[in-house]
Amino acid sequence: MTQTTDTPITGPIADDSTASARWTTRAPLAAGIAAGPLFLGAGVAQGCAREGFDFTRNAISQLSLGDLGWIQVTGFLLTGVLTIAAAIGMRQALRDAPGGVWAPRLVGVFGASFLLAGAFTADPGAGFPAGTPEEAAAPLSAHGAVHMLGGMAGYLAFCAASFVLARLFAARRRRGWAIACRLVPVGVLAGFAGSSASVLAFTIGAGLGLLWLTVLSARLLADAPTAQP
């Protein structure tokens, strides 16, 4: 009769497994850091270069229109993929932590909204693309409505994710981060509320949300374990 004992697995197999777990956490979070600057950088560059575009009258989403619209569509799709990757990294980083289930799911919805925005373009209006009447398009087309509603749902989901993460930082006794997680969504929503008076307010609110994704991803990446030599 033989006797077996349970012993921990050590050596190369365990090391490879640990390294893989670290990689599947850190690489997606790095993608989340890149998402906001990529989208905003491409949008600002195009907005400054394309004829007829005015940041005080036009939303960045409208850059998806016209002959060069494929550039902005690509930006939407890449940002969506990077944001969904960030959600995966958050899920890995926050296992068994407060907010570790719902925050990544809500960030995933945020990422999916960018994919939707890439597939369904905004409506032309306010002089863009060049030659479009100065008045804003009304009523919304079907694809314009999907673009707008998908974006609203995505940002609301991300704001909710930030509130959820406030619980995480409070549990870790990081009071400043917990407060910021509650205040930044207010700024984002205030920008959206001000869009009726100024398109620029909407752009600032949307940009704030994307930059906050970068900051949160960087914070969680800093907290993630690093590979050992």
N, C-alpha and C positions, 0 to 999 in steps of 0.2 A: 504494500500500500504506500502510495507516495503522498507527500504533503506539499501543497503550494502556498506561497505567501504573496500577498499583493505588495509590490514595491514600486515606487515612483519611477517613471521612465526618465532617464537622464541621458546625456550625451548628445550626439549630433541630431537625432530625431527630435528631441525636445527643443534643442536650440533652434532648429529650422522652423518648428511650429511657432515658437515665441517670436522669432523674427518676422514670420509671415503675418502674425496677428498685429505686430507693430506697424508693418507696412500697410495693411488694409485699414489701419486707423489714420496714420499720418499722411499717406498720399491723398486720400479723399479730402481730408481737411485742408491740405495745401491747395487742392482744386477749388475749395470754397473761398480761400483767400484771393485767388485769381479772378473769380467770377465777376465781382463788382467792378474792379479796375478795368477789366477787359471790355465790359459792356459800356461803361461810362466813357472810357478813353476813345473807343471806336465811335461812339455817338457824338462826342464833342468834336472830334476831328472831322467827321462827315458834316456835322451841322455848320462848321466854319467854312467848309469847302464847297458845299453844294448850293447851286444857284436857287434863290427864292426861299431858302430856309432861314427862319428867324426864331431864335430861342424864346423870344417874348410872345410869339404867336403860334408856334408849332411845337408839337410834342415829338420827342425823339422817335417814337413809334412810327411817325410818318416817313422817316427815312427809309422804311421798307418799300416805299413806292418809287416809281420811276425806273429809268434804265439801270441805275446803280443800286436799286433797292435790295438786290441779292446780298450786298455786303451787310446790311443791317439784319436781314433775315438770318444770315449765317451767324451774326452776333447773338441774336435771340436764341438760336438753337444751341450754340456752344455754351452760352450762359446757363441755359436749362440743364444741359448735361453736367456742367461743373457744379451747379447747385444741387442737383440730385446726388452727385458724388459726395458733396459736403454732408448731405443728410445721412448717407451711408457711414461716413466717417464719424459723425456725431453719434450714430447708433452704437458703433463700436466703442467709442470713447466713454459713453455714458451708460454702459451696461450696469444695471442695478443701482443707478444713481437717481436722485429725484428729478423727474422730468425726462428721464432717459428713454421713455417710450414715445410720448407724444411730441416732444420737441423735434426729433428727427422726422417724424411723419409729416408734421406741419411744414417743415423746411422742404421736404420732398414735394409737397403740394405747390410750394412757391416755385420750385424748379420746373415742375410740370406746366405751370402757367406760362413760363417763357417758351417752352416748346409749342404751346398752343398759340402764343402770340406770333411765333415765327410762321406757323401754318396759316393763320388767319390775320391778314394785314389790317392796319388801321385805315380809316377812310381819308381821302384827300380833303383839303380845305385850308382856309386862311392863306391862300396864295402858294401852297405847295402840294404837289410838284409845280415847277414853274409853269405859268399859264392857267393854273387853277383859279377860279374866282376867289376873291378875298374873303367872302363869307364862309363860315364854318359849314361843313356838310351837314344837312338835315333833311330828312331823318336818317338815322344810322342804317347802313346796309347790313345784311345778315352777317357777313364776315367781320364788319366793323363792330357789330354788337358782341360777337363772340370774343373778339380781341379785347374789347373794353371790359366785359364781364369776367373773362378769364383772368385778366390782370388784376381786377379788383379782388377777386377771390384769392389769388395768389398772395397779394400783399396783406390781406386780412389774415391769411394763414400764417404768414411770416411774423406779423405783429403778435399773433397769439403765441407763436413759438417763443418769441422774446419774453413774453410774460411768463411762460412756463419755465424758461431758463432762469428767470429771477429767483424761482424757488431753489434751483440748484445752487446758485451763488450764495443765497441766504444760508443754505445748509452748510456751505463751505466757509461761512463767516467772511465773505467778501462783500461787504455792505455796499461799497461804491459800485461794483458790478451789478448787484441786485437792483440798485436804484436806477442805474443806466438802462437796464433791461425793461424797466417800467416807463422810463421817460422817452426813450428813442421812439417807440411805437406812437406815442402821443404826437411827436414831431412829424412823423411820417403821415399820420392821419390828418394833422393840421394842414400839411401841404396839399393833400388831396382835397380837403374841404375848401382851401383857398383857390382851387383850380377854376372855380366859376368866375373869379375875378382876374386871375392871371394864370396862363399856361405855365409860366416859369415857376410858380409855386408848386404845381404838380410835379414838374421835373425835379425840383429840389427835394420834395418829399420822397419821390421814387429813388433818387440818387442816395439820399440818406439811408434808406432801407438797404440798398445794395452795399454801401460802405459798412453798414452795421453787420451785415453778413460776413464781410471780410474781417472785421474786428473780432467777432465771436469765434470764427473759425481759427483765427490766430491764437486767441486765448485758449481754446480747447486743444490746439496743437501744442502749445507750450506746456500744457498740463499732461499731455500724452507721454507715455514712457518712451525713452530713446533706446535705440539699439545698442547693445553692449559689445565691445570689441572682443 
